[in-house]
Amino acid sequence: MICYIVTETREKYDEMDCHAIKHDLEKLSDDLCLVMHFSQVTREFVDDVRPWAICHSGGSTPHDEYDVLEREDYTWLITESGVPQIGFCGGHQLIAEMFGSEVGTMRELRDDEADLNPDYHPGLFKESGVWPVRIIAEDPLFEGLPELIRVRQSHRSEVKQLPASFRLLASSADCEIQAIVHEEMPLYGTQFHPESRLENYPDGHAIVSNFFGIARERG
């Protein structure tokens, strides 16, 4: 079994419909996917269920506005359990924060730039839609993909410095830390959303499929 852990407030989690992502992750992993909230994670659960791969969702609520960084069992899951894991967007940022990095807004819009998502934090630069990302280091996460991939982005914030014990794998023109991997553990983060279903842009799902291949080998 694999798990998709939602890293959002409980209120937003209760309003979410995760059927599409559950379906896609089951198809890409060829296994059942359990969708759950981060507050439901315990060491006993991990020992009992023994998931062989875990994906952490993104979210729109800043992590300092709820208790996601204060849950000891959830922190243990990411930093010590050794279960192969990948964080998407906010999940990527959460992993970086747990290893000592800071997260903040990218920058304000320049005078000559249009606001691509004016209803979401107007005046701030955002990567929204399908954007190019350049792979800068070899890793099995990107096996079979070109140097320049096109993936869905939806964020105003970024990881400000590479977390301790991580390697930088991919960057974009406006966001340096687009993908990371821990030097010893099978622990990945992507600022972009490879889990998004995009019919004309298959690079994202190829990355998720590669992650599951890595997890099967390491699990």
Backbone as CSV, one residue per row, in Angstrom:
resi,resn,N_x,N_y,N_z,CA_x,CA_y,CA_z,C_x,C_y,C_z
1,MET,0.830,-1.197,0.000,0.000,0.000,0.000,0.868,1.251,0.000
2,ILE,0.397,2.286,-0.709,1.034,3.589,-0.648,0.096,4.553,0.080
3,CYS,0.623,5.721,0.481,-0.186,6.729,1.162,-0.023,8.076,0.485
4,TYR,-1.113,8.820,0.423,-1.111,10.210,0.006,-1.546,11.018,1.212
5,ILE,-0.620,11.798,1.771,-0.891,12.530,2.999,-1.146,13.991,2.668
6,VAL,-2.293,14.488,3.095,-2.684,15.866,2.818,-2.122,16.776,3.902
7,THR,-1.314,17.741,3.491,-0.659,18.652,4.428,-1.395,19.993,4.425
8,GLU,-2.634,19.961,4.852,-3.487,21.140,4.923,-4.193,21.157,6.282
9,THR,-4.903,22.251,6.563,-5.702,22.293,7.780,-6.784,21.213,7.712
10,ARG,-7.251,20.787,8.863,-8.283,19.737,8.884,-9.559,20.214,8.199
11,GLU,-9.868,21.496,8.355,-11.078,22.036,7.738,-11.009,21.937,6.218
12,LYS,-9.875,22.301,5.646,-9.736,22.223,4.193,-9.675,20.773,3.725
13,TYR,-9.043,19.920,4.525,-8.985,18.496,4.179,-10.392,17.910,4.088
14,ASP,-11.256,18.266,5.033,-12.619,17.731,5.046,-13.428,18.185,3.838
15,GLU,-13.004,19.290,3.208,-13.720,19.803,2.044,-13.154,19.280,0.727
16,MET,-12.023,18.598,0.778,-11.341,18.189,-0.447,-11.951,16.928,-1.062
17,ASP,-11.847,16.849,-2.376,-12.205,15.642,-3.115,-10.908,15.086,-3.719
18,CYS,-10.430,13.996,-3.154,-9.135,13.437,-3.565,-9.271,12.222,-4.465
19,HIS,-10.458,12.007,-5.038,-10.660,10.802,-5.834,-9.744,10.748,-7.055
20,ALA,-9.549,11.895,-7.732,-8.743,11.898,-8.952,-7.280,11.595,-8.650
21,ILE,-6.728,12.238,-7.627,-5.329,11.985,-7.299,-5.144,10.563,-6.782
22,LYS,-6.108,10.062,-6.016,-6.032,8.680,-5.543,-6.018,7.716,-6.727
23,HIS,-6.892,7.953,-7.701,-6.953,7.095,-8.887,-5.630,7.113,-9.643
24,ASP,-5.076,8.329,-9.843,-3.843,8.445,-10.616,-2.662,7.808,-9.894
25,LEU,-2.564,8.003,-8.588,-1.450,7.412,-7.841,-1.552,5.895,-7.806
26,GLU,-2.764,5.364,-7.748,-2.925,3.912,-7.800,-2.525,3.363,-9.165
27,LYS,-2.859,4.094,-10.212,-2.487,3.654,-11.556,-0.974,3.703,-11.742
28,LEU,-0.340,4.766,-11.252,1.102,4.932,-11.431,1.915,3.985,-10.551
29,SER,1.371,3.612,-9.398,2.094,2.730,-8.473,1.704,1.273,-8.610
30,ASP,0.580,1.029,-9.255,0.041,-0.329,-9.370,-0.221,-0.927,-7.989
31,ASP,-0.779,-0.091,-7.101,-1.110,-0.553,-5.756,-2.220,0.336,-5.203
32,LEU,-2.783,-0.069,-4.076,-3.816,0.718,-3.419,-3.200,1.952,-2.767
33,CYS,-3.969,3.053,-2.776,-3.513,4.299,-2.171,-4.466,4.709,-1.061
34,LEU,-3.932,4.907,0.116,-4.706,5.393,1.250,-4.516,6.900,1.367
35,VAL,-5.605,7.650,1.304,-5.565,9.103,1.469,-5.852,9.432,2.927
36,MET,-5.011,10.277,3.528,-5.183,10.593,4.939,-4.662,11.996,5.241
37,HIS,-5.063,12.512,6.401,-4.600,13.815,6.871,-3.345,13.621,7.711
38,PHE,-2.449,14.602,7.679,-1.182,14.457,8.402,-1.390,14.208,9.890
39,SER,-2.490,14.725,10.458,-2.749,14.556,11.887,-3.075,13.115,12.254
40,GLN,-3.371,12.286,11.257,-3.688,10.879,11.504,-2.444,9.995,11.543
41,VAL,-1.289,10.565,11.236,-0.057,9.783,11.181,0.454,9.499,12.594
42,THR,0.700,8.223,12.885,1.349,7.807,14.126,2.398,6.756,13.794
43,ARG,3.339,6.573,14.695,4.347,5.531,14.485,3.697,4.157,14.445
44,GLU,2.671,3.962,15.274,1.970,2.678,15.294,1.315,2.407,13.946
45,PHE,0.735,3.457,13.351,0.117,3.295,12.039,1.147,2.861,11.002
46,VAL,2.287,3.528,10.991,3.334,3.197,10.018,3.819,1.766,10.218
47,ASP,3.981,1.345,11.471,4.423,-0.022,11.757,3.380,-1.049,11.339
48,ASP,2.103,-0.715,11.519,1.030,-1.665,11.195,0.776,-1.762,9.693
49,VAL,0.685,-0.614,9.026,0.330,-0.583,7.604,1.545,-0.836,6.713
50,ARG,2.706,-0.368,7.154,3.961,-0.532,6.427,3.837,-0.073,4.970
51,PRO,3.474,1.213,4.748,3.427,1.707,3.367,4.817,1.673,2.743
52,TRP,4.888,1.330,1.471,6.196,1.254,0.818,6.555,2.547,0.089
53,ALA,5.594,3.468,0.008,5.853,4.783,-0.583,4.826,5.772,-0.051
54,ILE,5.259,7.016,0.131,4.380,8.052,0.663,4.555,9.317,-0.162
55,CYS,3.421,9.947,-0.518,3.417,11.235,-1.203,2.780,12.272,-0.279
56,HIS,3.381,13.452,-0.193,2.862,14.536,0.638,2.313,15.632,-0.272
57,SER,1.104,16.053,-0.007,0.428,17.013,-0.872,0.966,18.421,-0.698
58,GLY,0.533,19.301,-1.598,0.718,20.719,-1.412,-0.432,21.280,-0.586
59,GLY,-0.443,22.593,-0.444,-1.502,23.249,0.311,-1.347,24.745,0.219
60,SER,-2.432,25.471,0.452,-2.408,26.925,0.323,-2.215,27.646,1.651
61,THR,-2.304,26.935,2.772,-2.166,27.570,4.075,-0.711,27.551,4.524
62,PRO,-0.128,28.696,4.889,1.263,28.703,5.379,1.429,27.765,6.576
63,HIS,2.565,27.074,6.616,2.758,26.043,7.635,2.806,26.587,9.060
64,ASP,3.113,27.858,9.222,3.153,28.410,10.583,1.773,28.801,11.106
65,GLU,0.727,28.572,10.311,-0.620,28.918,10.741,-1.399,27.733,11.285
66,TYR,-0.811,26.544,11.270,-1.429,25.378,11.902,-0.315,24.468,12.379
67,ASP,-0.632,23.314,12.922,0.353,22.555,13.712,1.104,21.481,12.941
68,VAL,1.202,21.610,11.621,1.850,20.565,10.831,3.323,20.397,11.207
69,LEU,4.001,21.466,11.586,5.414,21.371,11.958,5.621,20.961,13.412
70,GLU,4.539,20.835,14.160,4.635,20.507,15.577,4.252,19.063,15.881
71,ARG,3.796,18.325,14.903,3.390,16.930,15.104,4.623,16.043,15.143
72,GLU,4.975,15.519,16.307,6.216,14.763,16.456,6.223,13.505,15.599
73,ASP,5.105,12.777,15.552,5.079,11.549,14.762,5.181,11.839,13.273
74,TYR,4.621,12.971,12.840,4.718,13.325,11.421,6.137,13.746,11.071
75,THR,6.771,14.497,11.955,8.168,14.861,11.750,9.039,13.609,11.711
76,TRP,8.787,12.686,12.629,9.534,11.418,12.640,9.361,10.673,11.330
77,LEU,8.129,10.630,10.804,7.868,9.928,9.548,8.773,10.444,8.437
78,ILE,8.879,11.754,8.317,9.642,12.349,7.231,11.142,12.268,7.475
79,THR,11.571,12.563,8.686,13.004,12.726,8.937,13.716,11.470,9.411
80,GLU,12.974,10.451,9.910,13.648,9.308,10.511,13.142,7.945,10.076
81,SER,11.927,7.849,9.557,11.337,6.530,9.333,12.043,5.735,8.246
82,GLY,12.620,6.408,7.239,13.263,5.702,6.142,12.320,5.235,5.053
83,VAL,11.010,5.480,5.190,10.056,5.117,4.141,10.294,6.033,2.929
84,PRO,10.382,5.501,1.720,10.542,6.360,0.545,9.384,7.355,0.425
85,GLN,9.727,8.638,0.244,8.712,9.689,0.253,9.051,10.774,-0.756
86,ILE,7.983,11.463,-1.202,8.143,12.620,-2.074,7.109,13.660,-1.678
87,GLY,7.530,14.922,-1.635,6.623,16.016,-1.337,6.389,16.860,-2.569
88,PHE,5.127,17.225,-2.810,4.753,18.044,-3.949,4.455,19.470,-3.484
89,CYS,5.101,20.465,-4.073,4.834,21.870,-3.813,4.935,22.180,-2.314
90,GLY,3.810,22.391,-1.629,3.868,22.651,-0.196,4.455,21.494,0.582
91,GLY,4.270,20.273,0.112,4.893,19.123,0.757,6.403,19.153,0.630
92,HIS,6.894,19.609,-0.515,8.328,19.828,-0.742,8.857,20.887,0.223
93,GLN,8.123,21.973,0.370,8.527,23.027,1.291,8.536,22.536,2.726
94,LEU,7.558,21.724,3.072,7.473,21.171,4.422,8.687,20.302,4.744
95,ILE,9.079,19.455,3.807,10.266,18.619,3.994,11.493,19.494,4.219
96,ALA,11.647,20.541,3.398,12.794,21.436,3.537,12.800,22.114,4.902
97,GLU,11.632,22.541,5.365,11.548,23.186,6.677,11.949,22.231,7.794
98,MET,11.561,20.975,7.678,11.911,20.000,8.712,13.408,19.731,8.763
99,PHE,14.112,20.070,7.689,15.561,19.915,7.665,16.279,21.259,7.780
100,GLY,15.579,22.277,8.290,16.218,23.531,8.656,16.154,24.668,7.670
101,SER,15.501,24.500,6.535,15.428,25.582,5.552,14.271,26.530,5.856
102,GLU,14.354,27.713,5.268,13.278,28.685,5.371,12.487,28.721,4.073
103,VAL,11.200,29.048,4.195,10.312,29.196,3.044,9.761,30.616,3.057
104,GLY,9.742,31.254,1.891,9.201,32.602,1.795,8.740,32.904,0.390
105,THR,8.076,34.045,0.217,7.593,34.428,-1.107,8.765,34.635,-2.059
106,MET,8.535,34.387,-3.338,9.599,34.547,-4.326,9.998,36.012,-4.475
107,ARG,9.051,36.857,-4.835,9.335,38.290,-4.979,8.047,39.002,-5.354
108,GLU,8.106,40.322,-5.365,6.992,41.112,-5.867,7.042,41.188,-7.392
109,LEU,5.885,41.421,-7.996,5.830,41.568,-9.446,6.579,42.822,-9.884
110,ARG,7.269,42.716,-11.016,7.871,43.900,-11.621,6.796,44.686,-12.373
111,ASP,7.103,45.919,-12.685,6.113,46.795,-13.327,5.642,46.252,-14.667
112,ASP,6.513,45.514,-15.368,6.159,45.041,-16.712,5.590,43.625,-16.709
113,GLU,5.292,43.080,-15.531,4.794,41.696,-15.436,3.303,41.661,-15.135
114,ALA,2.612,40.755,-15.803,1.193,40.538,-15.526,1.038,39.607,-14.331
115,ASP,-0.049,39.778,-13.594,-0.360,38.888,-12.479,-1.111,37.678,-13.043
116,LEU,-0.453,36.516,-13.031,-1.035,35.318,-13.638,-2.187,34.739,-12.822
117,ASN,-2.290,35.123,-11.570,-3.380,34.638,-10.713,-3.749,35.766,-9.748
118,PRO,-4.455,36.782,-10.231,-4.697,37.989,-9.431,-5.562,37.767,-8.201
119,ASP,-6.288,36.656,-8.139,-7.121,36.389,-6.968,-6.332,35.754,-5.822
120,TYR,-5.081,35.388,-6.080,-4.249,34.718,-5.075,-3.034,35.585,-4.783
121,HIS,-3.032,36.239,-3.633,-1.934,37.115,-3.228,-1.547,38.088,-4.340
122,PRO,-2.443,39.001,-4.673,-2.166,39.959,-5.750,-0.902,40.765,-5.478
123,GLY,-0.170,41.038,-6.556,1.051,41.817,-6.449,2.306,41.000,-6.271
124,LEU,2.157,39.702,-5.987,3.320,38.834,-5.825,3.547,38.017,-7.099
125,PHE,4.802,37.783,-7.414,5.123,36.914,-8.538,4.729,35.480,-8.200
126,LYS,4.097,34.797,-9.144,3.674,33.414,-8.965,4.000,32.607,-10.203
127,GLU,4.392,31.372,-10.001,4.456,30.422,-11.109,3.120,29.695,-11.115
128,SER,2.336,29.924,-12.153,0.989,29.365,-12.222,0.733,28.865,-13.634
129,GLY,0.402,27.583,-13.754,0.215,26.971,-15.061,1.360,26.029,-15.379
130,VAL,1.586,25.750,-16.645,2.661,24.853,-17.071,3.914,25.689,-17.344
131,TRP,5.027,25.315,-16.680,6.276,26.074,-16.787,7.433,25.114,-17.094
132,PRO,8.483,25.622,-17.754,9.671,24.796,-17.976,10.546,24.737,-16.734
133,VAL,11.100,23.573,-16.476,12.043,23.348,-15.374,13.242,22.605,-15.947
134,ARG,14.438,23.021,-15.565,15.653,22.410,-16.096,16.249,21.425,-15.093
135,ILE,16.499,20.210,-15.525,17.167,19.208,-14.697,18.659,19.517,-14.707
136,ILE,19.255,19.651,-13.523,20.663,20.049,-13.447,21.556,18.965,-12.856
137,ALA,20.975,17.861,-12.394,21.775,16.763,-11.845,21.106,15.441,-12.180
138,GLU,21.910,14.441,-12.478,21.362,13.130,-12.808,20.757,12.471,-11.576
139,ASP,19.621,11.846,-11.771,18.962,11.108,-10.696,17.913,10.207,-11.332
140,PRO,17.685,9.027,-10.774,16.665,8.134,-11.337,15.264,8.727,-11.335
141,LEU,15.024,9.793,-10.555,13.706,10.438,-10.573,13.376,10.968,-11.962
142,PHE,14.404,11.327,-12.737,14.195,11.921,-14.058,14.596,10.986,-15.200
143,GLU,14.664,9.712,-14.923,15.051,8.754,-15.955,14.104,8.828,-17.152
144,GLY,14.687,8.885,-18.354,13.900,8.899,-19.576,13.346,10.254,-19.966
145,LEU,13.681,11.311,-19.207,13.142,12.640,-19.478,14.213,13.548,-20.083
146,PRO,13.805,14.546,-20.862,14.776,15.479,-21.421,15.307,16.427,-20.344
147,GLU,16.339,17.164,-20.685,16.913,18.111,-19.715,15.905,19.181,-19.315
148,LEU,15.068,19.602,-20.253,14.059,20.617,-19.985,12.690,19.939,-19.968
149,ILE,12.061,19.948,-18.799,10.733,19.346,-18.659,9.698,20.455,-18.507
150,ARG,8.444,20.091,-18.743,7.338,21.037,-18.579,6.325,20.436,-17.621
151,VAL,6.099,21.155,-16.531,5.290,20.632,-15.427,4.389,21.727,-14.871
152,ARG,3.371,21.313,-14.154,2.424,22.273,-13.575,3.021,22.937,-12.339
153,GLN,2.846,24.255,-12.281,3.277,25.031,-11.123,2.071,25.761,-10.539
154,SER,2.087,25.931,-9.222,1.032,26.703,-8.561,1.555,27.150,-7.207
155,HIS,2.399,28.208,-7.214,2.989,28.641,-5.940,3.481,30.073,-6.015
156,ARG,3.490,30.708,-4.868,4.063,32.042,-4.697,5.297,31.997,-3.810
157,SER,5.461,30.900,-3.061,6.572,30.761,-2.129,7.592,29.771,-2.662
158,GLU,8.766,29.774,-2.055,9.831,28.873,-2.465,10.711,28.536,-1.271
159,VAL,11.474,27.468,-1.402,12.507,27.125,-0.418,13.691,28.052,-0.660
160,LYS,14.126,28.738,0.396,15.121,29.797,0.236,16.563,29.296,0.221
161,GLN,16.836,28.158,0.838,18.183,27.596,0.778,18.102,26.073,0.802
162,LEU,19.060,25.446,0.181,19.064,23.988,0.106,19.147,23.406,1.510
163,PRO,18.254,22.487,1.862,18.317,21.901,3.207,19.600,21.097,3.412
164,ALA,19.999,20.978,4.654,21.189,20.195,4.993,21.020,18.759,4.523
165,SER,22.059,18.194,3.935,22.109,16.796,3.477,21.254,16.531,2.242
166,PHE,20.875,17.572,1.511,20.114,17.399,0.278,20.934,17.849,-0.920
167,ARG,20.650,17.267,-2.091,21.222,17.692,-3.367,20.160,18.405,-4.186
168,LEU,20.573,19.415,-4.925,19.680,20.111,-5.840,19.621,19.357,-7.162
169,LEU,18.403,19.089,-7.622,18.219,18.305,-8.841,17.685,19.112,-10.014
170,ALA,16.889,20.148,-9.748,16.264,20.886,-10.844,15.987,22.317,-10.417
171,SER,16.018,23.225,-11.408,15.800,24.649,-11.156,14.993,25.247,-12.304
172,SER,14.441,26.427,-12.047,13.824,27.218,-13.108,14.369,28.635,-13.045
173,ALA,14.030,29.437,-14.020,14.591,30.782,-14.103,14.236,31.634,-12.897
174,ASP,13.066,31.430,-12.338,12.593,32.281,-11.241,12.562,31.577,-9.885
175,CYS,12.849,30.287,-9.868,12.806,29.527,-8.615,13.941,28.504,-8.656
176,GLU,14.994,28.773,-7.899,16.191,27.938,-7.996,15.953,26.514,-7.514
177,ILE,15.240,26.355,-6.394,15.115,25.032,-5.785,13.788,24.407,-6.217
178,GLN,13.826,23.722,-7.360,12.632,23.101,-7.927,12.523,21.614,-7.596
179,ALA,13.643,20.958,-7.345,13.605,19.540,-6.974,14.840,19.213,-6.163
180,ILE,14.648,18.398,-5.122,15.742,18.034,-4.219,15.642,16.561,-3.852
181,VAL,16.764,16.013,-3.396,16.780,14.645,-2.888,17.757,14.580,-1.725
182,HIS,17.404,13.815,-0.711,18.306,13.620,0.424,19.486,12.765,-0.016
183,GLU,20.656,13.050,0.525,21.873,12.355,0.091,21.907,10.893,0.523
184,GLU,21.148,10.518,1.541,21.182,9.141,2.028,19.812,8.464,1.991
185,MET,18.763,9.186,2.346,17.423,8.604,2.406,16.690,8.769,1.077
186,PRO,15.759,7.879,0.763,14.938,8.031,-0.446,13.838,9.063,-0.202
187,LEU,14.245,10.329,-0.101,13.355,11.423,0.278,13.508,12.547,-0.741
188,TYR,12.425,12.827,-1.469,12.431,13.806,-2.546,11.443,14.939,-2.287
189,GLY,11.686,16.054,-2.937,10.730,17.145,-2.961,10.736,17.807,-4.321
190,THR,9.551,18.197,-4.799,9.442,18.962,-6.043,8.574,20.185,-5.782
191,GLN,9.082,21.365,-6.158,8.273,22.566,-6.006,7.075,22.535,-6.949
192,PHE,7.217,21.878,-8.063,6.124,21.742,-9.019,5.213,20.571,-8.637
193,HIS,4.167,20.391,-9.424,3.138,19.371,-9.155,3.206,18.252,-10.190
194,PRO,4.099,17.274,-10.036,4.151,16.185,-11.017,2.930,15.281,-10.949
195,GLU,2.216,15.338,-9.826,1.037,14.475,-9.670,-0.162,14.965,-10.471
196,SER,-0.096,16.201,-10.982,-1.230,16.759,-11.723,-1.437,16.031,-13.045
197,ARG,-2.679,15.812,-13.368,-3.029,15.114,-14.607,-3.082,16.128,-15.747
198,LEU,-2.105,16.063,-16.658,-2.025,16.981,-17.786,-1.837,16.161,-19.058
199,GLU,-2.881,16.067,-19.855,-2.882,15.171,-21.014,-1.758,15.480,-21.991
200,ASN,-1.488,16.768,-22.223,-0.492,17.152,-23.219,0.897,17.369,-22.630
201,TYR,1.052,17.168,-21.331,2.335,17.367,-20.660,2.590,16.181,-19.729
202,PRO,3.129,15.088,-20.271,3.247,13.843,-19.503,4.464,13.776,-18.578
203,ASP,5.318,14.795,-18.563,6.556,14.700,-17.779,6.278,14.486,-16.293
204,GLY,5.246,15.144,-15.772,4.947,15.025,-14.357,4.651,13.602,-13.930
205,HIS,3.753,12.957,-14.637,3.405,11.583,-14.276,4.573,10.630,-14.494
206,ALA,5.435,10.928,-15.458,6.641,10.109,-15.635,7.536,10.207,-14.397
207,ILE,7.622,11.396,-13.812,8.422,11.586,-12.598,7.835,10.808,-11.437
208,VAL,6.527,10.862,-11.269,5.890,10.116,-10.181,6.087,8.616,-10.376
209,SER,5.945,8.146,-11.603,6.172,6.737,-11.890,7.611,6.341,-11.560
210,ASN,8.559,7.200,-11.906,9.961,6.924,-11.565,10.156,6.868,-10.052
211,PHE,9.492,7.770,-9.333,9.603,7.739,-7.880,9.131,6.403,-7.323
212,PHE,8.018,5.903,-7.818,7.517,4.624,-7.320,8.494,3.494,-7.655
213,GLY,9.154,3.591,-8.803,10.181,2.597,-9.121,11.334,2.652,-8.143
214,ILE,11.759,3.859,-7.765,12.820,4.036,-6.769,12.378,3.470,-5.428
215,ALA,11.125,3.765,-5.057,10.613,3.301,-3.763,10.567,1.780,-3.687
216,ARG,10.187,1.143,-4.787,10.137,-0.327,-4.778,11.532,-0.912,-4.584
217,GLU,12.536,-0.298,-5.177,13.899,-0.793,-5.034,14.459,-0.542,-3.647
218,ARG,14.085,0.585,-3.031,14.630,0.966,-1.743,13.829,0.436,-0.572
219,GLY,12.581,0.088,-0.827,11.694,-0.330,0.263,12.028,-1.718,0.792
